[in-house]
Amino acid sequence: MSDTASQSPMSVPPAAHTPGAGPGPRPGRGAPTAAELDAADVLAGLRDAFVLDDTVYLDGNSLGALPAAVPGRLAEIVRREWGELRIRSWTESGWWTAPERVGDRIAPLIGAAPGQVVVGDSTSVNVFKALVGAIRLAGPDRDEVLVDADTFPTDGYLAESAARMTGRTLRPVPAAELARAAGPRTAAVLANHVDYRSGELHDLPGITEAVHGAGALAVWDLCHSAGALPVGLDEHGVDFAVGCTYKYLNGGPGAPAFLYIRAEHQAGFDSPLPGWNSHAEPFRMTGRYTPVEGVRRGRVGTPDILSLLALEAALDVWEGVDPVVLRAKSLALTDFFLDRVAAHVPAGLVECLTPAEHARRGSQIALRCSGAAAVMAELIARGVVGDFREPDVLRFGFTPLYTSFADVERAALELGRVLAGRVDGR
Ligand SMILES: *Cc1c(COP(=O)(O)O)cnc(C)c1O
């Protein structure tokens, strides 16, 4: 579970040798320019729905930009719902039902029918609920839990605790081997849909099918896929899923996370955190816990209403966005970035950790280079914001809703200048 680049299973050639496959731009004469790609971009108009400036913002995979409608909506909620209606807002302003209502707004973005997504708590807390819930559903005869060996640290820590608490053994397995590793002893498998460091997209349909073939349950962390690419939870039979809303869903810092509980598992879901909000009759305040039917069973205590309603307002930007179009733009952006890095960065200075194949790529590009921390600091000083991950990885996230091809061109150009040490007065 260490956060080192050498643990990444990825070993692909440098970007200079990985011209984009598929519908993206191709290098050489006649390749479309950034201006041409922006002119043809059907999502380009959505950029105006966000508060942005001249900065090239490629960190939406850590903290999404602010949707322009949110500040006004939030001010109104504070003034009217909290300030004037006060306690009445739990019913009259729909505060009590907001976790399920906002969940149903996220559901189509992750391929879920209504009534299976609830919003609240952090992703970390929801990983715990989902994984323990899955282990309990699998029954007492299955004594091991598998986790994606390169998982985001919090998932790994929680999986270890969940396994220890439930008397199971945790076995970290590289994501590419999870399908083969699941067997008759496996209770549940926790995996990341997109690797947060390398940007590799894992085979959710294939792994889920293999996990089910072994009689186990699949729990997916969608932090780096929700809002970036189609997920298809219902279609692929996923049992449980969790994800952040402050990354590609632009819900704001610390916005509450989502938890997907497949409809068929809701009646059997035995939450390890059975708070009063998931009680069948929460306002009877009885001493005996009786879980409610439905996805509300995933709730714990009083929701973080202001963050939840800021998220609800932020989700308006998704109205009418086709996930297929979103994915096409995401791939076109990352293809274009790889192409422009090959054009602007002297050969051999960066190595791309993100798979070249579209089927294995999320919506970010991870480049390994020496002195990566200083390189990113210099890029940020030049108005190109990505981030750095230990020990030597530059991450660039491409949010299809507001990233332009001109942004991508400038990012690659500045990266080339920084790496070549060609400070030309800009
Ligand atoms: C961002 C991220 C998290 C964050 O969890 P929090 O509880 O919101 O801090 C968890 N898992 C993955 C895979 C992430 O990328």
The ligand as an ORCA input file, in Angstrom:
! r2SCAN-3c Opt
* xyz 0 1
  C      -9.998     11.359     -3.198
  C     -10.154      9.928     -2.802
  C     -10.646      9.567     -1.549
  C     -10.896     10.631     -0.514
  O     -11.607     10.199      0.581
  P     -12.144     11.273      1.635
  O     -12.794     10.490      2.660
  O     -13.021     12.225      0.884
  O     -10.962     12.045      2.136
  C     -10.846      8.223     -1.276
  N     -10.570      7.277     -2.209
  C     -10.081      7.602     -3.426
  C      -9.797      6.547     -4.434
  C      -9.834      8.929     -3.745
  O      -9.332      9.256     -4.930
*
